[in-house]
Amino acid sequence: MRGFRKIRAWRVVASTVTASALLGLAACGTSGPSTTSSAKGLTMWALTDQTILKESVDAYNKDHPDAKITLQLYANDDYKQKLRVAFGAGKAPDLFFNWGGGALDDYVKAGKVDALTSAQVNTGRFTPSVMQSATFDGKVYGVPANGLAPVVLYYNKKVLKSAGVEPPKTYDELMTAVKKLKGDGVTPISLAANSKWPTLMYLEYLLDRKGGSEVFSKIASGDASAWKDPAVTQANQYLQDLTEAGAFGDNASSVNYDQGASTALLYTGKAGMELMGTWEYANLVKAAPDFAKSDLGYVAFPALSDGAGSPKSIVGNPSNFLSLNSESKHKTEALEYLKDFVLDDSQVDAYLAAGSVPPVNGLESKLAATKSSDKAWLQFVYDLVQNSPGFQLSWDQALPSDQADPLLTNVDKSFLRQIKPKQFGENMSEAAQ
């Protein structure tokens, strides 16, 4: 789980660089090692917190002492911009870490990434719903490189019990829980609204539950008019209803996720629930191990009784990916690394030991045999993904990068009820033109 502890920090980073602009960055300078100047051995870029992924590089280098991978690690706040500049200057690495979705598709459309076949990297071993985030026009452009990260609803067992609340399975039950928890003197749902992307999770789920996956699929495909679908308006209405009911307390807009405040509200008993990705589990285990062991609960996001979407569908981060630079001079070596060292058996075991479920098929026997104290959690996450008909990538990653700023801005405005529910879709439709 260590590999996901900072993944969502990228939600606050927006890009003004589109696929067409990528091709015009040659004059912007360079960053990091050059693939074109390396006489032998691969170059690869990733984030500093990807410790288990780094172990796969170490394993490859042990087997290839004369042509090792040169791994360059970056902090979250620097990485995306450095990658754009490097690609524009022709100095990008052979393999690069990414989030899939619209940002990766920008590079694909710019001709910067090679498609990967099943014969080359054995794509059939990975969870199908995860692969959708790196698949464009029927071709695969990335190999999953770390654990699954769906968004789930965490809850404090003691706080819910004190208020006479059961973990909500429907939106109506969630609203009832909000009223009871508020009446018991606690914040019903912890939310780091200051960071904006945690609020986005609600709209992602509510739209999927209300309209089904087809609505956002149209949006992600470039249909700007789909933002005006009635289901988008209704999703915003549901969010505003929660806000008006006091679901998030009075100070959510001052709470920032990176400071750990929203996490602390849950384990200190000041909040009853929190909607967050699976990386939060590792944060809770580290910050409050006793709470995580005895009082932490988790369920899927509630269903909508009148919704067209499946209550088993999930949203979040299917995985991060490693993609191959189309200008790499070491493609044979890169393909060997992707096929034989990324999420191999040792990597799978390492992720499970860290409390994270890797996106590979056939983990039933490993999960059954694990002696880890995280066993129930691992099984929950695995079943959640395996039983889901769809795994929707977070909107700010699925959409073209130039829509990230207006998306998060309008999410915040909707949360604050500064715009009407219908206006959210109208604003986003205009931004997508």
N, C-alpha and C positions, 0 to 999 in steps of 0.2 A: 504493500500500500504506500510505501514511501514515495514511489514514483509519481503519485497523484496529489501530494500534499499542496503543491503550489500551482497545479494546472489551471485552476480557474482564475488565477491572477491575470491571465491574458484577456479576460472579459472586458477589462477597462482599457485595453490597448486597441485603438481603432486605426484603420489604414485609409489613406486617401489615394493609394496606389492601386490601380486596376491592372488587368492583364495587358492592356495596350501600353500602359505606362511602364510596365516592367521592361519592355524592350528599349526604352529610352533612358535607362539608368547608367549607360556605359560611362558617362562622364562624371559619375558621382564618386569615383574612387573605389577602393577595395576594402575588404575586411576578412581576416582569417586566411588560412592556407589556400593555395591555388591548386585546383585539380589539373590545370594544364601544365604546371611547372613541376609537378611531382614525378620523379623518374620512376619510382616504383612504390607500390603500396597505396591503399585507399585513404581518402580523407573523408571524415564524417563529422557532422555537427549535431549536437543535441543540447539538452538543458542540464544544468548542474545537479538537479535533484533526481536525475534518472540513474540511480545507483545500480539497479539490477540490470538495466540495459548495458551499462558500462562493463558489467561482468561478462557479457557476451563478447564484447570487444577484446577483453583480456583473454578469453578462451581462444578466440580466433588468432590473436597475436602469438599465443603460445604454440599454436600449430603452424604458424607462418612467420617464423623469426626473421626471415630475410625480406619480407614484404608486409610489414605490419600496417594496421589501420592507425592513422593519426587522428585521434579523437579530440575535437575542440568543443569545450563545454561553455555554455553561456547562461547568464542570468535571464530570467523571464523578460525583464523590461528592455533588454538589449536585443534579444534574439531575432525577432521578426524583421526589424529594420535592417539589421546586419545581413540577414539572408537576402532581402530584396536588393540591397546595394551590391552584394557579392554576385548575385545572378546578373544584374545589369552590367556589371563590369567584366563578366566572363570569368570570375574567380570563385565561383560557388563550389562547395564540396561535392564529392562523388555521391555521397548519401546524405540526406538531410531529414531531420526530425520535423514532423508537422502534424496538424490537426485534421487533415482531410477536409472535406466540404468545399465551400466556395473559395477559400484561400488557396487550396491546392489546385482547384480547377483553374484558377487564374494562371498558375504556372503551366498547367497542361495546355491551356489555350494558347499560351505564348510559345509552345514548343519546347519547353524547358525540362520536361519530365518524360522518361520512357515508360511505355506500358509494360506490364509484367504478366507473363503467361503462367498457367498452372504448371506446365512442364518445367519452367524456370525456377519457380519458388514454392511450388506445392500449395497453391492458394486454397485447395479443398480442405486443408486441416483447420482453417479458421471459421469462426462463427459467421454464418452467412449474413445476418443482419448487420454485423460490424463492417463487413467488406463493402457495404453499400456506400459508406462515407468516402471511400477512395476509388469508387467505380464511376466512370463517366463514359457515356455512349457505349456501354457494354464492355469497356476495357478497364482493367485494374491498374492503378498507378501507385499503390503503396502496400506495404506489408505491416500488419499490426505489430507494435513493438512493446506494449505494456498491458496493464490490466484493464478490465471493464470498469466503466464509471457511470452507470445509470444514476438518475436522481431518485432518491427515496425519501419517505417521510419518517424521520426519527422522532421518538417520544420518550419522555421521562415517566417511567412506570409509576413512581411514587406520586408525582404531581397529578397525573391523570386519575389515579385511584383516589386521591384526596378530594378531587372535584367530582367524583362519581362519573368519570368519563371512560368510555371504551375507545380503543384505537379506531378512528373513523374509516369506514369502508366506502362511504358515499359522500358527495359534496354536502348533502343535507345534514348528514351526521357530523361533518366537519364544522358546519355553521352552528350546530347545537353544542358541539364541544367548545367552540369559541366562546359562546355565551356563558357556559358553565365555568370555564377556566377564568374568564374575566371576572365573574362573580365571586370566584375563590381568591381573587387578589393577585393573580399572576398574569404575565403576558402570555396569551394563548399560543402564539407562534413567534419564535425568534426569527428576525429578518434583518440582514445587513443591507438595508435599502440604500445606504450611502454608496455602496459599490455597484448598484444598479443591476448587475447580471444575476444576483440571487432573485430579484423580483421577476426577471425574465422567465425563470423556471416555471412560475405560476402560469403565465400566459402560454408557454409551450405546452404544458400539460392540459390546461383548460381548453385550448383550441383543439388539441388532439382528441380529447374526450368528447367535446361537443360536435365537431365537424368531421372527425375521422382524419386519418393521415393524408387523405387526398387534397385537403385544403392547403396545407403547407407545402405539399409536393408541387402544387401548381405555382405557389409563390416562389419556391426555390428554383423552379425551372425557368423563371423569368417573367411570369405572368403578373404584371403589376396590378392588374384589375382584381386579382384574387385576394388582395388585401382588403377589398371592400365586401368580401363574403360576409353574410350575416353571422356566421359562426365566429368570425374575428371580433365583431362587435359584441357578441354575447360573452366571449371569453373575457373581454375587458370589463364587461358589466359584472361578471362573477368576481373578478379581482377587486373592483371598486366596492362591491357589496361586502367583501371580506374586510377591506380597509375601513369602511363606514361602521362595520360591526365591532371595530376595535381589535381585530385579530392580531395585529402586529404591535399593539401598544402605542404609546404616544411619542416615542423617541427613535423609531426605526430609521428615520432619515439621517440620524447622526451616528448610526452604527456602521462601522466598516469591517468587512470580512477579514481582511489581512491582519487586523489587530487581534483577532480571536475573540472579539466581544460577543458575537452571535453564538459561537460555540459555547462560550462560558455560561451564557444565559440558560442553556439547556441543562448542562451538568450541575450547575449550582442550584437548580430548582426554581429559578426565576421565570422560566418559560416552560410551557408544556410540550411543545413540538418544534421541529425545525425541518424545513425542506432543503435538502442539500445532496450533493453527489456522494458517491461511496468513499471518496477520499476523506470525508469527515469522520468516518469510523476510526481511521488511524489517528486522527487528531484527538478524538475523544479517549481512545485507549491510552495515548501518551499523556494527555492533560489530566485525566481522571480515571485511572485504571479500575478503581473500586466501583465507580459508577457504571463504567462500561461492562463490568462483569455481572453486576446484579440488577441494575435499574434502567439499562438502556434497552429500548424496544425499537422496532422498525417495521414498516409496512409499505406496500405499494401506494402510489398516489390514489386518492379516492376516485370512484367512478361517478359518472353523471347518469342519473336515472333516465333522462330524456336525450342522452347523447348518442350520436351515430358512431363514435369511436369505440374501439375495444378497450375494456378496462385493464387488459393485460399489456397494452402497448406502453412503451417506456420512452423517455427522452433523456438526454444527457450527452456524455462523451463516450461513444462506442469504444474507442481506443485512440492512441496516437499512432502515427505511421512513420515508416522510413521509406523514402522515395528515392529513385535513381535519376541523377542528373543526366539528361540526354547527351551532354557533351563530355561525359566521363570517358577517360581513356583506359579505365580499369573495370569494364562492365563484367567480364568473366569472373573476376574476383568478387565484385559486389554481389553478383547473383549467388555465388557460393556462400557468402556470408549470410545473405537474406534467407537462403533455403536451409542451411545446415546449422546456423548458430542463433538465429533470432527465434525466441520462444520454442527452443528445443526442450527436451525433457528436464534438463538441469535448470533452465530458465523458468519453466512451468512450476517446478518445485520451489524455486526461490520466491516467486510471486505468491504462491499459496502460503508459504511460511511467513510472508510479510502481511498476510491478511487481505490479499488482492487476488481476484479471479482473472486469469488470462483468457483472452478470447479464442480458445481452441476447443475443438469438439472432443467428446469422449472423456470427460473428466470424472465421470461417475465413480469409477473405482478409486481414483486418487482421493476424491472427497470422502468417500466412505472409509478409507483407510487412515485418514489424517487423525493425528492425536492432538492437533492444535486446539487451543482454547477458543479459536476463532471459527471452529467447525460449523456451528449453526449459522454464523454470518456468511461464510463462504458458500454454504449450500443455498442460503436465501438468495444471494446475488446470482449464483449460477442458474438456479431455477427461474428466477425473474427474467433473465435474458433468454434462456432456452425456450421458455413458454410464451415469449412475446412475439406477436405477429410482425412487429416493427420496432426499430430502435432509431428514433429520430435524433439526429445530431443537433446540438444547441444552435439556435437560429443565428447567433452572432458568428458562428463558424460555418454554418451551412450556406449563408448568403454571401454574395460578393462582398469583398472587404470594404468597399466604399459605402456600404449601407450600415456598417456597424455603429457609427456615431448617431445617425438619426434614429436607429432602432432603440438604442439604450436611452437616448434622450426622451423619446416618446413613451417608452416603458415607464420611465420615472414620472413623466407628466400624468400618465394614466393612473399610476399608483397614488399620486398626490391629488388626484381628481381635478387637475388643472385643465383637462380636456374631457370632452364627452366620450363615452365608449366608441361611438361611431367615428369620431374624429381621429382616433388612433389609426384606423385602417386607411382613412383618407390621407393622412400625413405620410404614412409609409408608402402608399401607392404613388404619391407624388415623388417621394425620394427614390423610388425604384424606376422611375421613367428614364 
